[in-house]
Amino acid sequence: MGLESLKHAQRERILFLDQCLTWKGQANRRDLILRFDISTAQAAVDFRTYLSLTETPPVYDAAEKTYFSSGDHRALSSVGPEQVFHLLSEETSDLGASIPLPSRSLDPAIIAPLHRALKNERDIQITYTSMNSGLSEPQWITPVRFHFDGEAMHLRAWSHKHETYRDYLPIRISKQNDFATRDRSSPPPFDSDWYSHVRLWIRPRSALTDAQARVVRLEYGFQEGTNMAIETRKALVFYVKRRWRLEDDKGRLELEKVEDLEA
């Protein structure tokens, strides 16, 4: 029996199960039941089917009542970073046609232990290569969430080394055979930038002619006689600026101001 021989509905459930074991590092019947609204009996059938298909079967932990992927786990299928993000954030998304984006690699051997540390509320020690300093030094972090900027997935975490919240690209974390974790000595500090919202006022670049500015307003759906307002978390302003090319002197838009919003 192969994936192709399964009916579409079951094949989707098997692929979801495989993605859970690949990127979360664990799965149980409840994951299938909640995602697809199926019975416990059907979920058990799906698990047996998955075990018959995989060459790297997961290990069942009776105490946790959960299957955990093995160190040599090999996925049945590949997915992109947006699908992985929605899986880890427990959201769903119907993906339509889109232009090809740069391929940003993800490694399940790195993602899974990060996700486990996040869910189990533990600190984890990583070795991260900084693109600013070029240094690769061990450090302890407290993972709090994954977020997606439209192109790459990031891990937001409290850095005990820098004593601030930082965003980490998982692929820049060195792969280790056994990521060290520890109990949190205390809850991480309040992430004020994440829970603060701002409004970015955007306008056509000042260097454009009146005719160019007019068509840019049409292109981006500006209301007549006004600039465009985008609301986002303060922690994500950097990504909005980069994705909208607001600091690119050859871009068509520029940032007029950033306005703090009340919580």
Legacy VTK file of the C-alpha trace (Angstrom):
# vtk DataFile Version 3.0
C-alpha trace
ASCII
DATASET POLYDATA
POINTS 263 float
0.000 0.000 0.000
1.243 3.489 -0.867
-0.020 7.040 -0.355
-1.351 7.130 -3.921
-3.649 4.196 -3.257
-5.436 5.946 -0.382
-8.631 7.887 -0.808
-8.099 11.647 -0.825
-9.549 12.275 2.656
-7.408 9.652 4.354
-4.331 10.693 2.395
-4.771 14.243 3.733
-4.995 12.901 7.279
-1.898 10.742 6.834
0.085 13.678 5.442
-1.055 15.855 8.345
0.043 13.154 10.787
3.388 12.928 9.025
3.845 16.706 9.224
3.074 16.688 12.954
5.708 14.027 13.567
8.184 15.803 11.286
7.865 19.369 12.533
6.378 19.015 16.005
8.224 15.793 16.740
5.087 14.217 18.171
1.474 13.322 17.407
-1.475 11.476 18.910
-5.022 10.549 17.983
-6.369 13.787 19.413
-4.445 15.779 16.783
-6.352 13.971 14.038
-9.683 14.138 15.843
-9.476 17.891 16.428
-8.203 18.705 12.950
-10.558 16.521 10.904
-13.490 15.916 13.264
-13.222 12.139 12.962
-13.949 9.359 15.442
-11.407 7.794 17.783
-11.737 4.533 15.845
-10.936 6.259 12.535
-7.962 8.010 14.101
-6.653 4.619 15.262
-7.025 3.267 11.712
-5.124 6.275 10.357
-2.275 5.687 12.804
-2.015 2.042 11.797
-1.997 3.086 8.150
0.744 5.628 8.787
2.865 3.061 10.624
2.562 0.745 7.634
3.797 3.485 5.282
6.703 5.040 7.141
10.213 3.611 7.080
11.065 5.399 10.328
8.204 4.539 12.720
7.659 6.807 15.741
7.972 5.534 19.295
4.881 5.380 21.497
5.157 6.812 25.030
2.474 5.167 27.154
2.783 7.757 29.927
2.288 10.669 27.533
-0.110 8.701 25.303
1.740 10.199 22.374
3.943 9.038 19.520
7.365 10.720 19.301
9.387 10.779 16.093
12.702 8.944 16.084
16.046 10.636 15.573
16.280 9.283 12.025
12.717 10.302 11.098
12.155 10.809 7.373
9.073 12.671 6.176
6.710 11.150 3.627
6.305 14.527 1.913
7.829 17.986 1.839
6.102 21.266 2.688
7.042 24.943 2.539
7.641 27.342 5.448
4.122 28.818 5.315
2.526 25.398 5.787
4.943 24.632 8.621
4.116 27.929 10.314
0.377 27.270 10.180
0.919 23.741 11.477
2.932 24.929 14.467
0.551 27.785 15.207
-2.380 25.363 14.848
-3.944 27.432 12.093
-5.147 26.287 8.702
-4.659 27.930 5.352
-5.868 27.263 1.844
-2.963 28.159 -0.395
-3.719 29.471 -3.853
-1.444 30.137 -6.780
1.552 32.312 -5.954
4.807 33.429 -7.499
7.876 31.418 -6.561
9.614 32.802 -3.484
13.209 32.262 -2.389
13.516 28.852 -0.797
14.126 29.295 2.936
15.223 25.970 4.337
13.800 24.416 7.480
15.224 21.411 9.307
12.801 19.294 11.374
15.697 18.143 13.565
15.915 21.767 14.741
12.246 22.779 14.601
10.922 19.812 16.614
13.051 20.334 19.768
12.323 24.080 19.653
8.601 23.339 19.482
8.814 20.825 22.341
10.661 23.349 24.526
8.032 25.975 23.710
5.070 23.694 24.468
6.655 22.268 27.625
7.620 25.774 28.824
11.327 24.978 29.100
14.480 26.907 28.256
16.659 25.453 25.519
20.348 25.966 24.762
21.185 26.817 21.146
24.215 27.828 19.135
23.137 30.599 16.782
25.156 32.189 13.969
24.628 35.939 13.971
24.610 37.665 10.578
25.706 40.912 12.271
28.685 39.739 14.316
29.371 36.436 12.554
29.745 34.773 15.955
28.358 31.342 16.785
28.147 31.017 20.534
25.998 28.849 22.834
23.197 30.690 24.574
20.064 29.906 26.535
16.729 31.103 25.194
13.097 30.869 26.281
10.990 30.153 23.165
7.568 31.826 23.221
6.147 31.584 19.683
6.757 31.062 15.987
5.798 33.762 13.511
5.901 34.016 9.731
6.843 37.130 7.731
5.452 35.890 4.426
8.757 34.361 3.362
10.508 32.835 6.350
9.501 31.416 9.716
11.027 32.913 12.841
11.215 31.830 16.463
10.578 34.609 18.945
12.358 33.964 22.217
13.736 35.670 25.284
17.543 35.728 25.055
19.139 35.202 28.448
22.458 36.339 26.985
21.171 39.668 25.639
18.306 40.050 28.136
15.820 40.995 25.454
13.364 39.372 23.080
14.871 38.393 19.751
13.737 36.696 16.554
15.747 33.671 15.457
15.809 32.003 12.057
15.760 28.288 12.969
18.074 27.329 10.097
20.839 29.460 11.672
20.682 27.324 14.810
23.334 24.606 14.776
21.950 21.086 14.659
22.747 19.115 17.793
22.253 15.472 18.687
20.686 16.417 22.000
19.495 19.963 22.653
19.952 20.737 26.338
16.840 22.014 28.119
16.112 23.137 31.651
13.198 24.180 33.830
12.396 27.865 33.658
13.531 29.604 36.833
10.743 32.151 36.300
8.289 33.151 33.568
9.871 35.195 30.755
9.407 38.986 30.970
6.341 40.551 29.405
6.922 40.950 25.665
5.768 44.554 25.355
6.728 44.896 21.675
4.622 41.853 20.776
1.555 43.059 22.640
1.905 46.696 21.526
0.222 47.675 18.266
1.208 50.468 15.912
-0.162 52.058 12.781
2.244 52.649 9.895
1.300 55.514 7.588
2.587 54.836 4.086
2.679 57.154 1.076
4.076 57.137 -2.459
7.777 57.922 -2.480
8.430 61.649 -2.497
10.767 61.406 -5.502
7.935 60.189 -7.781
6.216 62.501 -10.240
2.575 63.370 -9.713
1.597 60.912 -12.459
3.706 58.138 -10.920
2.330 58.824 -7.464
-1.208 58.679 -8.843
-0.774 55.219 -10.354
1.006 53.971 -7.223
-2.024 55.067 -5.192
-4.246 53.127 -7.585
-1.976 50.083 -7.488
-1.975 49.854 -3.704
-5.602 50.854 -3.151
-5.068 54.209 -1.438
-8.234 56.054 -0.534
-8.612 59.271 -2.491
-6.578 62.078 -0.945
-5.209 59.991 1.940
-2.193 57.832 2.710
-2.376 54.132 3.511
-2.503 52.884 7.100
-1.252 49.427 8.122
-1.700 48.136 11.651
0.675 45.562 13.060
2.495 44.538 16.202
5.436 46.739 17.160
7.663 43.651 17.102
6.863 43.133 13.402
7.507 46.663 12.095
10.952 45.625 10.843
9.419 42.902 8.681
6.729 45.210 7.283
9.379 47.764 6.304
11.463 45.107 4.601
8.596 43.368 2.814
7.041 46.629 1.592
10.511 48.029 0.715
9.769 51.154 2.703
13.455 51.973 3.214
14.493 51.146 -0.348
15.361 54.334 -2.248
14.202 52.615 -5.446
10.919 51.453 -3.977
7.576 53.024 -4.798
6.473 53.578 -1.208
7.926 55.216 1.878
7.069 55.388 5.540
5.556 58.687 6.645
5.260 57.967 10.374
4.609 55.256 12.960
1.751 55.869 15.359
1.372 54.014 18.652
-2.051 52.543 19.288
-3.683 51.946 22.631
-3.779 48.336 23.767
LINES 1 264
263 0 1 2 3 4 5 6 7 8 9 10 11 12 13 14 15 16 17 18 19 20 21 22 23 24 25 26 27 28 29 30 31 32 33 34 35 36 37 38 39 40 41 42 43 44 45 46 47 48 49 50 51 52 53 54 55 56 57 58 59 60 61 62 63 64 65 66 67 68 69 70 71 72 73 74 75 76 77 78 79 80 81 82 83 84 85 86 87 88 89 90 91 92 93 94 95 96 97 98 99 100 101 102 103 104 105 106 107 108 109 110 111 112 113 114 115 116 117 118 119 120 121 122 123 124 125 126 127 128 129 130 131 132 133 134 135 136 137 138 139 140 141 142 143 144 145 146 147 148 149 150 151 152 153 154 155 156 157 158 159 160 161 162 163 164 165 166 167 168 169 170 171 172 173 174 175 176 177 178 179 180 181 182 183 184 185 186 187 188 189 190 191 192 193 194 195 196 197 198 199 200 201 202 203 204 205 206 207 208 209 210 211 212 213 214 215 216 217 218 219 220 221 222 223 224 225 226 227 228 229 230 231 232 233 234 235 236 237 238 239 240 241 242 243 244 245 246 247 248 249 250 251 252 253 254 255 256 257 258 259 260 261 262
